[in-house]
Amino acid sequence: MGHNGHVPAIDISDPEDERLADYRALTDLALRTRFEQPHGLFIAEGHQVIGRALRAGYRMRSMLIDAKRVEQLAHLAEDAPCYAAGPDVLESVTGFHVHRGALASFHRKELPAPAQLLTSVRRLVVLEGINNHTNIGAIFRVAAGLGFDGVLLAPDCADPLYRRSVRVSMGEVFAVPYAYLDEWPAGLAQVREAGFTLHGLSPSRGAIDIGQVTAAERERPALLFGAEGPGLTGAALDACDRTVVIPMHAGVDSLNVAAATAVACWELSQPTPR
């Protein structure tokens, strides 16, 4: 047995052991979606991401590590149970090769209400129909890095705390507060009422070059992005103060939504138009 500084790491050799229920079939998106949010948990992968979750104040339920890395990693479990298993058991339980050597299950926190989020942030990213977990994670990383301090999600967006989203965001999903706007798109009126200028990213409806947005409309920007392909719905565009577009070249019609978020967030973090 290894030791994590508080309690010993518990060796597990049976992949059917009930203590590993939180870690079952991690690659099965449909199953994990039904399991994680209703049970109030999420999974973090790798010691860096686990460390970020702990620093952000998330409470660990348990940790599961490669038995060869007990001395290196078990201390992260603090007071939660730490389970150690060989790579075959890990793969049998999770459905993939756990090459980062550590997984941890955490309790979710209660999310703020949209009204609470809107009073506490200055620059906002708003997402409609973004159901790709890689894009969600990348967008949170962009928001954190470029000074957008809150994310508002339509009900049809993917879970920011799904394992892939967490990993792609490099743990920034823990740092950027977010809320779900259940009344969609009617609830977008709250964004404007809170003093934000709501900019819809779309090449339609007489969109202006995002570089021409006035200094006044950059003071409290809310940038609204839709799913790749269909883009923003007409009803979401109706709720915007204006429609903006990133100028494109060489016949390319658009960017990946995470790349577009990066360009748009950088542009509207500048105090004056180009």
Sequence and secondary structure as in RCSB ss.txt:
>XXXX:A:sequence
MGHNGHVPAIDISDPEDERLADYRALTDLALRTRFEQPHGLFIAEGHQVIGRALRAGYRMRSMLIDAKRVEQLAH
LAEDAPCYAAGPDVLESVTGFHVHRGALASFHRKELPAPAQLLTSVRRLVVLEGINNHTNIGAIFRVAAGLGFDG
VLLAPDCADPLYRRSVRVSMGEVFAVPYAYLDEWPAGLAQVREAGFTLHGLSPSRGAIDIGQVTAAERERPALLF
GAEGPGLTGAALDACDRTVVIPMHAGVDSLNVAAATAVACWELSQPTPR
>XXXX:A:secstr
  B SSSB EE   TT GGGGGGTTTT HHHHHHHHHHHTEEEEESHHHHHHHHHTT  EEEEEEEGGGHHHHGG
GGTTS EEEE HHHHHHHHSS  TTSEEEEEE      HHHHHHH SSEEEESS   HHHHHHHHHHHHHTT  E
EEE TTS  TTSHHHHHHTTTGGGTS EEE  STTTTHHHHHHTT EEEEE S TT EEGGG  TGGGSSEEEEE
 BTTTBS HHHHHT SEEEE    TT     HHHHHHHHHHHHHSSS  
